[in-house]
């Protein structure tokens, strides 16, 4: 995951794993949250990516702000990754 370094795992559930991360080469204080959702096929990947892109466009005080959305592949697994405040 180029651009981010994992600090620690926050939790794991049926939809994926959440990590506390820091942006690489950044001197900002605080952490961001990385949610990684593993997709079994391209249809799941497309649906997860579409959902993340819709959520990243929302701006409301009671909705977590999405900072970045990207695809990560490792060991033959496709993961949709979202970076949140």
HELIX and SHEET records of a PDB file:
HELIX    1   1 UNK A   42  UNK A   56  1                                  15    
SHEET    1   A 5 UNK A   4  UNK A  13  0                                        
SHEET    2   A 5 UNK A  16  UNK A  23 -1                                        
SHEET    3   A 5 UNK A  32  UNK A  39 -1                                        
SHEET    4   A 5 UNK A  77  UNK A  84 -1                                        
SHEET    5   A 5 UNK A  66  UNK A  74 -1                                        
END                                                                             
